[in-house]
């Protein structure tokens, strides 16, 4: 084998190794970008779920406040009603709450 052939083989090997390194780096970058995209989607979904949870918490607070106000009104009208009803009127309170849930859902 003459020197020219050896040099050509060495150059081809270096070019081949450089090409393989380039392709490997490109593949890693592509996978990294895909993971970034997936992470962004997960973050977006988490923000949507957090906002939904905040809405539900605010609604629960509003309903609780409403129930406490209604109970206070009822207690003002008839302060000893809870003493006459079994479980302090818990069953009736549950029925009223279910009714308001149905009405508020439309």
N, C-alpha and C positions, 0 to 999 in steps of 0.2 A: 504494500500500500504506500503510495507516495504521499508527500507532505500536503499537497493540495486536497486530496481526499480526506485525510485526517482532519484538516482544518475545517472542511465542509461538514464533516460528521459532528465535530465539536460545536460548530456554529449552529447546526440544526438541533443538536441536543440542548444548547442554551436557549434557543428560540422556543423549543418545545416546553422546557421547564418554565420559561417566562409565561408562555401561553397558558399552561396549566395553573400557575399561580394567579394569573389574571382572572381566569374563569372561576377559580375557587373563591377569590375575593368577591367577585361579582355575585356569586351564588350566596355567600354569607350576607352581603349587603341586601340582596333581594329578600332573604329570609328575615333579616332584621327589620326591613321596611314593612314586611307583612305582619310581623309581631307588633310593630308600632301601630299599624292600622287597626289590628285587633284590639290592642290596648286602648286606643282612642274610642273605639266602638263600645268597649266595656265601660269606659269612663262616662261616655254619653248616656248609656243605659243606667248607670249608677246615679247620675244627676237626675234623670227622669224619675227613677224610683224614689230618690230622696225627696224630690218635689212632691211626688204623690203621697209619700209618708207624711210630709209636713201638712199637706192638705187634709189628710185623714185625721191627723192629730188635732188640727184646728177645728175640724168638724166635730170630733169627739168632745173637745173642750166646749164648743158652742152648745152641743146637745146636753152636756153635763150641767152647764150653767143654766140652760133652759129648764132642765128637770129640777134643779135646786130652787130656781125662782118659782116654778109651779108648786113645788112642795111647800115653800114658804107661804105662798098665797093660800094654799089649802090649809096649812096650819093656822094662818091668821083667821080663816073663816071658821074652822072647827079644830081648835088646838088639841082636844083629847080624842080625835078620830083614830089615831094610831093605837090607842089603848083599847078601843072597841073591836078593832079588826085583828084577826089572827096574823101573826108574823109582822105586825106593825103595818099592815096593808101592802106587804111586799108583792103579793099576787096581783093586786089591783094596779100597783105601780108598774109592774111588768106588762100588764095588758095595755095600760095607757102608753107606755114607751113603744110597744109594738105598733099600736095604732098610729102614733106620730111618725114612726119609721116608715110605715106604709104610705102615709099622707105625704111625707117629705120626699119620698122616692118618685112620686108622681104616678 
